[in-house]
Structures are given as C-alpha cells and as structure tokens.
C-alpha cells in the first residue's frame, strides 16, 4: 500500500531568508533532506560559500555554510495534509526528531502543526490551516 504523501505549499523562514538557511557542514546535512524530508538537490556551489538549492513540490529552500547559527533558524512549511506529512516522515524512518501533532493560533488562523529538528540544528514546522 502506497504511503500518503503531503504536498508542501509554502515556506516561511524563521529569520530572513529561506534560500540561505545556515548549516555547519553542507555535505553532511544534505542526506537528511533527501532521505528523510524528500527534497532533491537542484543546484550546488562552493562560491562564495558552500550552498545548495533543494526542492520538493515546487517549493525551494537553500542551505549554506554561511556562519549562521542553525539552532536559531528554520522554516514553517504549509502543507495540504499535516497528518499525511507526519505519517510520511515516520515511514521514512524519522522518530526522535519529530514532535506530535498540536494546535497553534497565529493571528486569526488556527494551524495543526508538528515540528522536526534536523541533525544540523535547523527546526522545521509543518502546518495545515484548520
């Protein structure tokens, strides 16, 4: 039976730039994004710093060895089905990095959300409007 797959609709960075998220080591960070989160690398460069552009569902984020603190950054991903997104990540082998589902209010929008902390320290929240 095929695992349900959620579609990432939008990404909002916690800091300024979803295309310049800080990682300490790009080469060691990328396998998590490809294997666990389902992204694929679309471009990679070493200048002016090691960085990669990764994509999933027409949504792009970037990872870069830019000297920033990964534990202070990440993205909020809006998904079409938060339960399917959580099930998909569990099916990909994620366990200890995942939180359970909860509800959060942002302005006048209620979201059902869960969080993933990548091995590089970046934190991602997946949410579906309720």
JOZIHU-V818511 format. One record per residue. N is the residue number from 0. RES is the residue in one letter. PSI is psi in radians with two decimals (* if undefined). OMEGA is omega in degrees with one decimal (none if undefined). Layout:
# JOZIHU-V818511
n={N,N}
res={RES,RES}
psi={PSI,PSI}
omega={OMEGA,OMEGA}
This chain:
# JOZIHU-V818511
n={0,1,2,3,4,5,6,7,8,9,10,11,12,13,14,15,16,17,18,19,20,21,22,23,24,25,26,27,28,29,30,31,32,33,34,35,36,37,38,39,40,41,42,43,44,45,46,47,48,49,50,51,52,53,54,55,56,57,58,59,60,61,62,63,64,65,66,67,68,69,70,71,72,73,74,75,76,77,78,79,80,81,82,83,84,85,86,87,88,89,90,91,92,93,94,95,96,97,98,99,100,101,102,103,104,105,106,107,108,109,110,111,112,113,114,115,116,117,118,119,120,121,122,123,124,125,126,127,128,129}
res={X,X,X,X,X,X,X,X,X,X,X,X,X,X,X,X,X,X,X,X,X,X,X,X,X,X,X,X,X,X,X,X,X,X,X,X,X,X,X,X,X,X,X,X,X,X,X,X,X,X,X,X,X,X,X,X,X,X,X,X,X,X,X,X,X,X,X,X,X,X,X,X,X,X,X,X,X,X,X,X,X,X,X,X,X,X,X,X,X,X,X,X,X,X,X,X,X,X,X,X,X,X,X,X,X,X,X,X,X,X,X,X,X,X,X,X,X,X,X,X,X,X,X,X,X,X,X,X,X,X}
psi={2.29,2.37,2.37,2.53,2.21,2.69,2.25,2.21,-0.75,2.79,2.29,2.15,2.61,-0.63,-2.14,-0.59,1.90,-0.20,0.12,0.83,2.31,2.34,2.64,-0.70,1.91,-0.79,-0.68,-0.38,-0.67,-0.73,-0.61,-0.76,-0.64,-0.87,-0.87,-0.73,-0.17,0.32,2.85,2.56,2.24,-0.43,2.69,2.49,2.79,-0.16,2.43,-0.16,2.84,2.22,2.79,2.49,2.19,2.66,2.58,2.29,0.76,0.23,2.21,2.45,2.83,2.50,2.43,2.48,1.29,0.14,-0.07,2.95,1.89,-0.50,-0.12,0.28,3.11,-2.82,2.68,2.13,2.14,2.26,2.76,-0.37,1.70,-0.59,-0.72,-0.65,-0.77,-0.77,-0.68,-0.79,-0.66,-0.71,-0.46,0.00,0.01,2.34,-1.21,-0.38,-0.12,2.51,2.99,3.10,2.46,3.03,2.46,2.56,2.22,1.91,-2.23,0.26,2.25,2.37,2.47,2.22,2.81,2.85,2.57,2.27,2.06,2.72,-0.46,-0.12,-0.30,2.47,2.35,2.37,2.29,2.28,2.63,2.29,2.43,*}
omega={-178.0,178.9,175.6,-178.0,176.6,176.2,174.2,-175.9,-177.6,174.4,175.1,-179.6,175.5,178.7,-174.1,-161.5,178.9,179.2,-176.9,-179.2,-173.0,170.5,178.0,-177.3,-175.9,-176.4,-179.8,-179.9,-171.7,-178.2,178.1,-177.9,-179.7,-173.7,-173.6,-174.3,175.1,176.0,171.4,-179.3,177.0,173.8,-178.9,179.4,176.1,-176.2,0.6,176.1,176.7,179.7,178.9,172.4,-179.7,-173.9,170.0,178.0,-179.5,179.0,-177.3,167.3,-179.6,176.4,-177.1,171.1,-171.8,178.2,179.2,-179.4,-178.4,-177.3,180.0,-175.6,-178.9,-178.5,168.3,178.0,169.7,-179.5,179.3,-178.4,-173.9,178.4,177.4,178.5,179.5,179.0,179.6,-179.3,176.2,178.9,177.3,174.6,179.2,175.1,-172.6,-178.5,-173.3,167.9,173.1,178.1,175.4,178.3,176.1,177.7,174.9,-174.4,179.6,-178.6,173.9,-178.6,165.6,-169.4,163.6,-175.1,174.6,173.4,179.7,177.2,178.8,178.2,178.1,-179.5,178.8,175.0,175.2,-178.2,176.6,177.1,179.6,none}
